Amino acid sequence: MVEDDDSVRELCVAILEPVGYRVIAVGSGEEALAVPPDERIDLLLTDVVMPGLDGPALAERLTAARPGLRVVFVSGYPCDMAMRPGAQCERAAFLQKPYTISQLTALVRATLDA
């Protein structure tokens, strides 16, 4: 999980871990790239707009390095406004802030099952 807002990141961990997910939570795209390549990652849950490396650029780099990695983008903006030109909303799941606990857990499960 990549989220530059500490409170949002901590809340997501508090939501996802009790329902059985192991979460590696980091505060930036650069920190996400530093996760060792042998660390198993099934899904990237990332904020779209972040300082430094943004979510779409991070997703491009991680999916190239980790084939089969699924992606969920999260943003306070609608998908068509949040994503930079050329990054299609259809290529990954998208969750708009604010979201509910059930929306987050359902989308994570659906994305992993897809």
BELCOR-V664447 format. One record per run of one state. SS is the DSSP state (alpha for helix, beta for strand, coil for the rest). FROM is the first residue (numbers start at 1). TO is the last residue. If there is no record, write none. Layout:
# BELCOR-V664447
{{SS | FROM | TO} {SS | FROM | TO}}
This chain:
# BELCOR-V664447
{{coil | 1 | 1} {beta | 2 | 2} {coil | 3 | 5} {alpha | 6 | 19} {coil | 20 | 25} {beta | 26 | 26} {coil | 27 | 28} {alpha | 29 | 33} {coil | 34 | 42} {beta | 43 | 47} {coil | 48 | 54} {alpha | 55 | 65} {coil | 66 | 69} {beta | 70 | 75} {coil | 76 | 78} {alpha | 79 | 82} {coil | 83 | 88} {alpha | 89 | 91} {coil | 92 | 92} {beta | 93 | 96} {coil | 97 | 100} {alpha | 101 | 113} {coil | 114 | 114}}
